[in-house]
Amino acid sequence: MDLLIFLHALTALFVIIDPIGTALIFNALTKGQSFRSRFLQAFKASLISAVLLVLFGNYGAGLLSYLGISIDALKISGGLLLFYTAFQMINSELRFKMEGKVEDISVYPMSIPLIAGPGSLIVSILLFSNASSSLDQLAIFSAVLILAALTCLLMTYSIHIKKVVGKTGDEILRRFLGVLLAALAIQFILDGVSSILKA
């Protein structure tokens, strides 16, 4: 396994996914839930994301081409979904409950589009497409697994970050993260629209 390729993949995905910021968003979305519920959702979100990143990295470009979907369309759709989540965070309208039961947020919005979003999926495609051997692919695969495990760990124990910043800090941080998410979402949309217009 090539250490340089592993570190490159780990760094690229870490920057795009931002496990720390993701954990803070997860904490805001699972406020008041039990540790078991938080762990199960964190684990599922990380596992689903890892599978999506690996599968999409290996087969995503061909699948999108077969379906007639461009990467730019993926950026725009993912950006819209991300903006919707950000809008809810900023306006304190997060309601993930149904008939008294906690709704599972592991797929949406945690896995898609926060962890396995347009940015990380595109990075995954680029990383796997540049792999020249099975050892290179193994290095990238290992980077995805380690990052997924780290993200799961940080999400599971993200409540301790809230204790450090306090209630007021948590409210401020949640809205600030919402603004950052909105900006990221708009950037995805602008990148997608810009690429389409240039084509």
HELIX and SHEET records of a PDB file:
HELIX    1   1 LEU A    3  ILE A   17  1                                  15    
HELIX    2   2 PRO A   19  LEU A   29  1                                  11    
HELIX    3   3 PHE A   35  LEU A   67  1                                  33    
HELIX    4   4 ILE A   71  ILE A   90  1                                  20    
HELIX    5   5 SER A  106  ILE A  115  3                                  10    
HELIX    6   6 PRO A  118  SER A  129  1                                  12    
HELIX    7   7 SER A  134  THR A  156  1                                  23    
HELIX    8   8 ILE A  159  LYS A  198  1                                  40    
SHEET    1   A 2 LYS A  97  MET A  98  0                                        
SHEET    2   A 2 LYS A 101  VAL A 102 -1                                        
END                                                                             
